[in-house]
């Protein structure tokens, strides 16, 4: 009896050990990395809203060196100011968003930074497409919407999304930022000046006066010259006749 029981027990222990070992291996594999964005002011039309981004590392050989964020519709680069980030990292506005970059973080270390947005747009959610670069040049692209079944290296993985609560009663969009207002009014201004300055009042008045009130100075000069020529011709003619009569 014991010969039958012991092998069964041994097999059970072996199966249990295998399951435990598998569980350990599965938990040792890092979870799929991603970029998250959160805010205590996640509400449509909220002003001076602070957004915090956490980019998880999935590289076992290099640290994160740069994050490039593409801003959603309704937020301009000029509406964003840098809050806080990794030591030594710098914030730079781009045409469609901004970048924060600096010395490589430790291998496996997550990159966390915050920005302040002048006003969140009136929307239900905001998508912040993000490119995450490592010191070895590898780039994780968190740019897709919804479930995309990425390849585990950020290529085709889901972009971070910030869900917004409905706008507070009476909340309204603020006026455009100064930089936007200046760029918008830059082109009409010269046209307005040109339109206002093009009619030259003084020259126009002089022309009207010349047409209706008499001859110009050049005309009078011509008339005087003609009179002098006529007088000179008459004098010469009189002299010739006088000489002929003698």
Phi, psi and omega in degrees: 000319181292329180294332181276322184291316185297313178299323178296317178297320179296320179294321178296318178296322179296317178297316179298318179296321180295317178298316180297317180297319178297319179298319179297318180294319180294320180286339179285335178287126182296144177294158181302123181288160179195173177247133180241150174228137180215160180200139173287344181253035183284074181218137180304137178066014175292139181259148180050049181277130178267125179248135179245129180248135175235114179256112181280143180273142176233012179261137178262002184233344184216154179264160180288136180241342186201145171232128175245122184247128175264123184283145178285168178300135180103351176236120179267152176305327180289347180271358186246133174236151184282136177261282182213160180190188180301150181299130178087356180276148182241149179258133178222127176285143176241182182295324184241010181174234179197167173231150169232127183206165181174203180302146181300136175284168179296151181301129181088353181280139178277151179256119180239132177212164180227151176225161177244126181258131184305314174202134176283145181288167179277088184213169179271330179206156180235130181254126181245091178295135188225136173250126185246116185251141179253167181297336179269007177094351180291143182234127172264128185252103179260082191227355185271156178258132179072191180290127183233351179060059182295174184269010178089000179234027176080356180275112183084012180276165188290137178285152177293139183233135176250114177282136182248140171283163179297152182298149178292150179304130179084356180291138181226155176296138177282167179295156180303153179296154182307317182296322179292319180296318180295317181292326181288327183266357184294317183285320180294330185303308180300322180297318180296318179297316181298319181295321181287325186273343186297318175288117181264100188303313187295310178299324180296319180295320180296318182296317180297320180296318181295324184286328188249343188249004178142187183274157179280171181296323179296322179294316179297322178297318179296319179296316180298319180296321180294321179296317180297319179296319180295318180296317181297319179295322180294320180298315180298318181295319179296318179299318181297317180294322180295320179294322182290326182289330180287000000 
